[in-house]
Amino acid sequence: MSEESKPEASKKGKGKARSGEGEMSNISNISRELVEQLLRANPSLAGEMQGMDSKKIEEVMRGMSLQDISTGMATGGKNQKDMASYKFWNTQPVPKFGEDEPLPDGPLRENDLARVKTVGAELIEGFEWDTVDLTDDQQVREVYELLTHHYVEDSEAMFRFNYSASFLHWALKAPGWIKNWHVGVRVTSTKKLVAFISGIPVTLRVRENTLQCSEINFLCIHKKLRGKRLAPVLIKEVTRRCNLESVWNAIYTVGVVLPKPISTCRYFHRSLDWLKLYETGFSPLPTTSTKAKQVTKYALSANPSTKGLREMEVKDLDAVHDLFTRYMERFDLVPKFTVEEIGHWLLNGGSKYDERIVWAYVVEEEGKITDFFSFYSLESSVLGKKETIRAAYLFYYASETAFSKSPDAKKELKVRLNALIHDALILAKKFNFDVFNALTLLDNTLFLREQKFGAGDGSLHYYLFNWRTSFINGGIDDKKNVDDENGSGVGVVML
Ligand SMILES: CC(C)(COP(=O)(O)OP(=O)(O)OC[C@H]1O[C@@H](n2cnc3c(N)ncnc32)[C@H](O)[C@@H]1OP(=O)(O)O)[C@@H](O)C(=O)NCCC(=O)NCCS
């Protein structure tokens, strides 16, 4: 774990193809020297292999593809499983490990609406399916309660995501949302909500193909019902409900390795209130530093400095939508938002919730919108204490600078994004956020280091259901360091 790294980041845990990508050869002939080199390049793999004798290590590595090793997959736990042991995922239309032949992009399963079951599979006795009605505040509260007590924690159980009710309204009622895709499992006798999974509709472009997808999120099972193979049942049920709407593809992100990531990004964290992060156990004090030095390191000026920067308003929607759409053409995996969706995601769902979730700013120069950036709020509870960490997550942004025709275009974009994100940090600090989080997606590799983001220990793997495409750069190199040379092809920010 590095200085800023925090376990909560390992949540569910968004091409410009690098040369050689797609050639995911397995290692058939492996020398001791190569093993050592690969292990040096992949500390998590090395950690997993501690204690194994060298013959066993060679054997395991022979079964992994170079791509798998270089994306930082470990072999232990989930990652160690061969395809046969992914009892559920093995039966699903997802790419398999070891199937490394480059094939054309396309669906993995033929679809037929007539074959989709009209009722859900039977649940174990004592439980029943429900469609959670998120127009009913009481039911939003129930999802909130389930997630608050049972959703993603870090590996040391120090922090847990704390999605607020307002957040859930915003995240799960995006334009075109489908009530039937908010799937719950209740105890038949008490009607207590004990499991949940959700989807929202999203149009994705994956390289040159446009897909009508569902974005799957908030899979959560009550702690007492874990390990009972309920997750596959929930996943199949939400799939069935998506299929009923003739939606056959989905995007989801997970912190663990499943068959098979289409990209892997890494979390980065930028302290805004270092002292609080230190006191809550979120950030350690590096042995080479002092508290005072740390506080100074992360100090920010009081006000942003970009000329023309102001809060985004409804009147900016068309201009922001246009800039966003053009900017996103530069990536391989992107959402295709309508003006209405941009309004929902960036203007806090029309500011109709109790609590503000998203902040969006534009830069206006001589009446023209040249840039925008946004971030959203997601707290984490510090378990065992009555404290929360207020985290701002970098959301979507775009800049006209990306379209510069100058030979120094990349440098210009880097300068501009550093200025914008620096202002985003200042604003987030003003709004009392403690930390600013970002992944190695979009053009983030151009500013993470300069803006003093520290690497987290969490990776976020991106998956597509029923769609094959070759690996998309996730903004990290073979050693999981920021890859500003190649950048990232990922342009989807998942909540
Ligand atoms: C994730 C969670 C729902 C899994 O439940 P569980 O009781 O441990 O798992 P089950 O016994 O029901 O099912 C195991 C199967 O689900 C798969 N699975 C587990 N977590 C998964 C995830 N997040 N996404 C997709 N599949 C997952 C496993 O790989 C396994 O399938 P396999 O045999 O093909 O490998 C549960 O641990 C949980 O609620 N955790 C806290 C919230 C969380 O992490 N949510 C996921 C956010 S992405």
The ligand as an SDF file (V2000), in Angstrom:
LIG
                    3D

 48 50  0  0  0  0  0  0  0  0999 V2000
  -20.2630   -9.3860   -3.9710 C   0  0  0  0  0  0  0  0  0  0  0  0
  -21.2580  -10.2550   -3.2230 C   0  0  0  0  0  0  0  0  0  0  0  0
  -22.6560   -9.9130   -3.7170 C   0  0  0  0  0  0  0  0  0  0  0  0
  -20.9410  -11.7010   -3.5480 C   0  0  0  0  0  0  0  0  0  0  0  0
  -21.7420  -12.5360   -2.7760 O   0  0  0  0  0  0  0  0  0  0  0  0
  -21.2170  -13.9310   -2.2020 P   0  0  0  0  0  0  0  0  0  0  0  0
  -22.2560  -14.4240   -1.2750 O   0  0  0  0  0  0  0  0  0  0  0  0
  -19.8390  -13.7600   -1.7010 O   0  0  0  0  0  0  0  0  0  0  0  0
  -21.0890  -14.8610   -3.4920 O   0  0  0  0  0  0  0  0  0  0  0  0
  -22.0250  -16.0700   -3.9220 P   0  0  0  0  0  0  0  0  0  0  0  0
  -21.6940  -17.2810   -3.1610 O   0  0  0  0  0  0  0  0  0  0  0  0
  -23.4400  -15.6670   -3.8740 O   0  0  0  0  0  0  0  0  0  0  0  0
  -21.6070  -16.2560   -5.4710 O   0  0  0  0  0  0  0  0  0  0  0  0
  -20.3060  -16.5340   -5.8730 C   0  0  0  0  0  0  0  0  0  0  0  0
  -20.2000  -16.3200   -7.3580 C   0  0  0  0  0  0  0  0  0  0  0  0
  -20.4610  -14.9240   -7.6450 O   0  0  0  0  0  0  0  0  0  0  0  0
  -19.3240  -14.3530   -8.3070 C   0  0  0  0  0  0  0  0  0  0  0  0
  -19.1530  -12.9780   -7.8260 N   0  0  0  0  0  0  0  0  0  0  0  0
  -18.7870  -12.5900   -6.5850 C   0  0  0  0  0  0  0  0  0  0  0  0
  -18.7350  -11.2460   -6.5350 N   0  0  0  0  0  0  0  0  0  0  0  0
  -19.0700  -10.7980   -7.7450 C   0  0  0  0  0  0  0  0  0  0  0  0
  -19.1930   -9.5060   -8.2990 C   0  0  0  0  0  0  0  0  0  0  0  0
  -18.9590   -8.3960   -7.5860 N   0  0  0  0  0  0  0  0  0  0  0  0
  -19.5730   -9.3870   -9.5690 N   0  0  0  0  0  0  0  0  0  0  0  0
  -19.8290  -10.4930  -10.3030 C   0  0  0  0  0  0  0  0  0  0  0  0
  -19.7080  -11.7580   -9.8350 N   0  0  0  0  0  0  0  0  0  0  0  0
  -19.3430  -11.8970   -8.5670 C   0  0  0  0  0  0  0  0  0  0  0  0
  -18.1740  -15.2380   -7.9080 C   0  0  0  0  0  0  0  0  0  0  0  0
  -17.1090  -15.1300   -8.8280 O   0  0  0  0  0  0  0  0  0  0  0  0
  -18.8080  -16.6000   -7.8790 C   0  0  0  0  0  0  0  0  0  0  0  0
  -18.9670  -17.1080   -9.1880 O   0  0  0  0  0  0  0  0  0  0  0  0
  -17.8900  -18.1700   -9.8170 P   0  0  0  0  0  0  0  0  0  0  0  0
  -18.1170  -19.4660   -9.1400 O   0  0  0  0  0  0  0  0  0  0  0  0
  -18.1780  -18.2120  -11.2780 O   0  0  0  0  0  0  0  0  0  0  0  0
  -16.5370  -17.6020   -9.5160 O   0  0  0  0  0  0  0  0  0  0  0  0
  -21.1890  -10.0460   -1.6910 C   0  0  0  0  0  0  0  0  0  0  0  0
  -19.9180  -10.4380   -1.2500 O   0  0  0  0  0  0  0  0  0  0  0  0
  -21.4210   -8.6150   -1.2660 C   0  0  0  0  0  0  0  0  0  0  0  0
  -22.5510   -8.1630   -1.1470 O   0  0  0  0  0  0  0  0  0  0  0  0
  -20.3000   -7.8630   -1.0060 N   0  0  0  0  0  0  0  0  0  0  0  0
  -20.3380   -6.4810   -0.6160 C   0  0  0  0  0  0  0  0  0  0  0  0
  -20.7340   -5.6090   -1.7570 C   0  0  0  0  0  0  0  0  0  0  0  0
  -19.9070   -5.8280   -3.0050 C   0  0  0  0  0  0  0  0  0  0  0  0
  -18.7140   -6.0670   -2.9590 O   0  0  0  0  0  0  0  0  0  0  0  0
  -20.5930   -5.7380   -4.1370 N   0  0  0  0  0  0  0  0  0  0  0  0
  -19.9880   -5.9410   -5.4380 C   0  0  0  0  0  0  0  0  0  0  0  0
  -19.6190   -4.6400   -5.9750 C   0  0  0  0  0  0  0  0  0  0  0  0
  -18.9670   -4.8810   -7.5790 S   0  0  0  0  0  0  0  0  0  0  0  0
  1  2  1  0
  2  3  1  0
  2  4  1  0
  2 36  1  0
  4  5  1  0
  5  6  1  0
  6  7  2  0
  6  8  1  0
  6  9  1  0
  9 10  1  0
 10 11  2  0
 10 12  1  0
 10 13  1  0
 13 14  1  0
 14 15  1  0
 15 16  1  0
 15 30  1  0
 16 17  1  0
 17 18  1  0
 17 28  1  0
 18 19  1  0
 18 27  1  0
 19 20  2  0
 20 21  1  0
 21 22  1  0
 21 27  2  0
 22 23  1  0
 22 24  2  0
 24 25  1  0
 25 26  2  0
 26 27  1  0
 28 29  1  0
 28 30  1  0
 30 31  1  0
 31 32  1  0
 32 33  2  0
 32 34  1  0
 32 35  1  0
 36 37  1  0
 36 38  1  0
 38 39  2  0
 38 40  1  0
 40 41  1  0
 41 42  1  0
 42 43  1  0
 43 44  2  0
 43 45  1  0
 45 46  1  0
 46 47  1  0
 47 48  1  0
M  END
$$$$
